[in-house]
Amino acid sequence: MRRSGVIPDGPGTLAPLDRPIVVHSHLRWDFVWQRPQQILSRMAAHAPVLFIEEPIFLDDVADPRLDISVPFANVFRAIPQLPGTLRDDADGATAVVRTLAQDAIAERLSGLFANPINWFYSPATAPSMLGAFNEIAVVYDCMDELAQFRFAHPDLPRRERLLLANADIVFTGGRKLYEAKRRFHRNVHFFGCGVDVAHFGKARLDETEIPADIAELPKPVYGYFGVVDERIDYDLIEKLAAHNPAASVVIVGPIVKVDPAALPKAANIHWLGKREYDVLPNYVKGFDVCLMPFALNEATEFINPTKTLEYMAARKPIVSTAVADVVRNFTPIVRIAKSSAEFVTLAARAARSPDLVLLAEGVRKAGSASWENIVGNMQTLIAAAIDEATPETRDVAARPARLGVGQLAVQ
């Protein structure tokens, strides 16, 4: 799925729908392939994308630098490498990154990112990055309520108010997020989960091989793929394994913000760690039941898991805890458990006798939610937001003043 990119010969003439994009992301491009990568890899078919990640702090680095690579066609990944002395100065580090990015656009990427769309996945850098690139529009793609995540920046809610005050358009990844953000912005649009149906549909093909590390595990295999963090209910995983000692519980995904030593241990629980996006359909093919064992806490209050439709495209039975957007958007295809005991019961029932009608309905639902449709609709809305702007706000020379850079005291 991921391929090496090619630097275009020149900037060309960019139409409103084909503006270059400068992205500020709290997620790394090579972390897991999810919403930002799905959207931006498709946006990059029309114009270049500069994907600026959070800094890496190195004690042996004296002079800050920006490491730029091309991990996907027309996507320029920028990793700031900063001196360790800036590790405890988040705003100072962001100011340095701003200068590094401006210099790179002016020199190393000359001509590619003139008057771009300034695209935010996190509000954390908004005070420095709003107005930094003579942008023609500001987009906030709110995929999570980051202020409720573990180790979140304490000032994140106020920074989000600044971003919302200056964004031309806001997208949300969940219906509950949409309802929350629409109170603070007039131009908010809900775009939930998308899915690459062809990719995850490989799990339904005879020629797709189940990976060797799960192929011989005792069945049924209860499986999950995704980030392993504070959003997972680890007691639930332990109970599922304990009630099914002859079965296997497989967890695929990187472990972050939790202590690996604290994860539940049992002979039939298999923590496999990160696997590449390309092979996820192979793993899902080996799952008898797909799990969404989310804890119901602050970090999951607003989530709309991308994996839901990916599981559906694979034509697998799905059992989830009662995450609000899953209950709203995906029942009865997804079986919802309101307690750990019910989760164990539903998982066992799905393994014994999967509902073929619901599985077929899941494939149909996944087929109507392609990332291509989502990106096309986003592009149309962004173009409309640019066209509807007044001449003053459309003037990129006036944009920094309009944005009020540095005006962090937004109430």
N, C-alpha and C positions, 0 to 999 in steps of 0.2 A: 504493500500500500504506500509506504513512504519511499520516496526516491530522491536522488540527488537533483539539486536545482541547477538552473542555467541562468547566469546573469544576462539580462537583456542587453542588446546593443545600444539602446538609447531610450530616453524617456518617452518619446512619441507624443501624440496628442491625446490628452485624457479627457473623456467625456465625464459629465457629473456622476454617472454610475461607475466610472472607472478611475476614481481618485486613488492615489497611493494612500496607504494606511500606516500610521505609526501606533503601535500597540504597547500598552503598559500592563504587564502580566505578573501576578503573584505565583503563577505556575510556570514550570520550565517546559520548553517545547518537547524535550525528550522524556518527560516524566511519565505520564500515561496519555494515550491518544483519546482526548475527550472534546468537550464543546469548543474550546478555543481553536484547537487544531482542525476539527471538522469544519468549522466555519471559515477560518482564515486560509486554509489550504485551498478552499474553493474560491474565496475572494481573490486569491493570488493569481487565478487564471485570467483576471481582468486588469490587474495592476499590482505593482510591488507592495510587499508588506514588510515593515521593519518591526520585529518582535523583540521588545526590550524586556529582559528578565530582571529579577532582583539581583543585587550585587553579590559577588563572591568576595569575601574579605580574606586577604592573604598577608600573613605577617612578613613575608619576604618580598613584598611588592612595595616599592618606594613611590613610583609614579603610577597614577591610575591609568587604566587603559580599557578599551572596548574591544573585546574579541568578537569578530563578525564572521559568521559562516553561513552557508546556504543549505539547510537541511532538507528543503523541499523546494520545488520549482517556484522561483520568484519570491520566496520567503527568506528574509535576511534576519538571522538570529543574532541578537546582540547581547553578550554577557559582560556586564561591567566587572572588572577585576580591580578592587580597591585596596589601599593599604589597610592593614589591620587596625590602625589607629582610628579609623572611621567606624569601626564595628558598633560602637555604642552611641553613634551620632546619626540617627536615621535620616533626619532632615538634611544634615550636612552632606551625607552620602548621596541623597537624592539630588541635591544641587550639583554635585560633581557629575553625576550620571547625566543630568540635563546638559551640562556643558559638553561632555563627551559625545552625546548623541547629536547635539547641534553641530559640533565640529565634523563628525563623521558624515552627516548629511551634506555639509558644505563642501567637504573634500573627497572622502573615499567613496561616497555614494552620490556624487555630484549629479544633479539633474533628475534624480529618481523620485525625490520626496519633497518637491516644491508644493507648498500649500496643501498638505495632506489632510485626511480625516484623522483626528486625534482620538484614539479608541482605548477605553479604560476597562480593565477587568477588576481592578481594585482601586478604591478611592485613596489609598495611602499616599500615593505620589502626586495627587491632584494639585496641592499648593504650588509645587515647583513645575509641574509639567503642563498645566493649563496655560495656553498662550505661548508655549515654548517654541512652536514650529510654524508660526504664521498659518495655523490650520484654518481650513474652510468650514469645518464642522467638528463638533465634539459628540462622540458616541459613548454611552455607558452601557455595556453589556453585563448586567448584574446576574451572575449565575448562582450566587450563594449569598446568604446574609453573613458576610465574613466577620462582622463585629461579634458574632456569637461563637466563633470558632476559638479553640484553644490557642493561646499565645497571640491573640489578635492585638494590634496596635491600640492602646487605650483611647486614642483620639480619633479612631476610625469613624464613629458616627458623625462627628462634626465635619470631618473631611468629606464624608459622603454628602452632607448637606451642601458643601461648597461645590462639589461635582454636579449634584442635581440642579443647583442654581444656574450652572453654566452649560449644561449639556443641551444640545439641540434635539436629541432623541435618546430614549432609554429603552433597552430591551431587557426582559427578565426571562430567566430559565424556568420559572415556576409560577403557577397561578397565584399562589399565596404571596409570592414576592411581588407579582403584578399588583395585587390589591394593596400591598403595603406602600409601594413606590408611587402609585398613581395619585396618592394624596399630596405628593410633593412636586409633581411635574405634570404638565399638560399633555405631553407627547410620549406616553409609555405604551409599549406593545409586548404582549406575552408570546414568546416562542419557546415552547418546551422542548422535550426530547426530540431529537432527530435520530435517524438510523441509516447506516449504510447497509441496505437490505441484501445487496449482492454479496457483500463481504461476510456478514453473519449467516446468510443463507447457505454458506459453504458447510455449515454444521449439518445440513440436511442431505448432503451428497455422499454417496457411497465411497467415492474416491478420497474423501477427506480422512486423513489418518489421525487417530487419537494418539496424543503424545505418550511416549514410553513411560513417563513418570506417573501416569494415572491409568494406563491401559489395563494393567493387571490388578488393580485395586479391587477389593471385595465390593460387591454391589448390594444395594443401590449406592450410587455416588451422589451425595448432596454437595453442590458446588456453588462457589461465589467467585466472581472476579471484580476487582476494583481496588481502590485505595483502602488500606487497613489503618484506620485512625480512630479518633474519639467518637466517630459516628457509629461504630460497630458495637453490638450488644454481645460482649464476650461471654457473659453468663449463659446467654441463649445458645451460643455455639457449643459450649461445654455440655449443656443439658441435652442438646440434640445428639451429640456424640454418645453421651452416657445412656440415653434411651435406645440407641441403635448400635450396640457394640459390634454387631456383625457387618455393619455398613461402613461407609467411608465419608468423611467430611473434608472437602478440599477447598482451600482458600488460596486464590491466586491474586497477587497484588503486592505492591511495595508497602512496607511498614513505616509509618511516619507518625511522629508526635506521641507514640506510645512505646513503652519499654518491651522489646521482644521477649525478654525473660518473663514478663508478666502474662503473656498470652497463655490460654488454657492448653494444657498438655495431656494428650491421650494417645494410645496406640493407633486410633483410627482418625485422628485429626492431622491433616497434612497442610502445613504452611509452606507454600511453594515459592513465595516471593514474587517479584515482578516478572512478567512475561511480555514479550513484544505484542503489539496490537495485531500484527500479521497472523499470529498463531492462536489468538483467542477463540476463533471458531473451532479450531481443533480441540481445545480444552472443553468448550461448551458441548461439543458432540459427545464427549465422555461423561457429561453430567446427566444423571437421570432426573434430578430436580434442581432447578436454579433457585438460589436463595437471595433474599434481600433482608439480612438479619440486622436491621438498623435499630440502634437504641433510640428511644423517644426522648430527646433532650434538646437543648438550645441549638446545637449544631445541626440537627436534622429537622428543625421546625419548618424550614422553608425549602428543603431539597426536593428536586424532581429528578430522580436518578436516570441518567442516560442509559444505563444498562437494562432498564425495563424493556424497551423496544428492541434492544439487541438480543435479549433472551427470547423475545417473541419471534423475531426474525429467524432464530434458530429452531423454532417450533418445539420449545421445551416448556413443561409445566413450571410455574413460578409461585413461590410462597414468600410473602412479605409481612413484616410488622406493619402496624397501622400508621404509616407515614401519610400525612394529610394529602399531599398531591398524588400519591399513589392510589389512595382510597378514592379520591375524586376522579382521577383520569383513567384508571386501568382496571377497575373492578367491572365484571366478575372474572375477567381473563386472569388477573392476578388474584390468587387466594390470599385473603387478609386474615392474619391472626391477631387477636386482641389480648393474648396472653402467651407466655412461653409454652404452657401445656398445649394450647391450641396450635401453636406453631409446629410443635413436634408431631401432633396428630395430623395436621394438614400435609406436612411434608411426607409422612409415611403413606398417607392415602394417595397422594399424587404419584409416589413411586410405584405403588401397587397397581393403580388403575387411572392413568392419566386421562383427562377428559378430551377426547379427540375433537369434539366440536369447539371447545374453547381454544385448543391449540391452533386449529384452522382459523378461528377468528383473530387470534393473536398475529398470525402471519399476515392476514389482511390488514389489520390495524397498522402493523409495522410498514407495510407497503404504501400506506397513505401518508407517511410521515418522513419523507426523505429529507436529508440535509440539503439537497439541491433546491427543493421547494422553499425551505426556510431561508436559505441564502438569497434566493431570487427575491423573495418578499422583503427581506431586510434591505437589499439594495434599492428596491423601489421606494421604500419608506425613507431611506437616507436621502435619496435624490429629491424627494418631495420636501423634506425638511430643509434642504439647502435652497430649493426654489422658493419656499415660503418665507425665507428669512428676509428681513428688510434690507434695503441697500446698505445701510450702515453696518448691520451685523454680518452681511455677506462680504464686506470689505475686509480682507485679511489684515490690512494695515491697522484697522481699528480693533481687530479681534483681541489683542492683549489687554487693551483698556477695558473692553467690554467684559472680559473674563475676570478682571479684578485680581490679577496675580498677586499672591501674598496676602489677600484679604481672607485670612483663615477664620476670623471671628464671626462666622456666619451663625446666626441664632436660629 
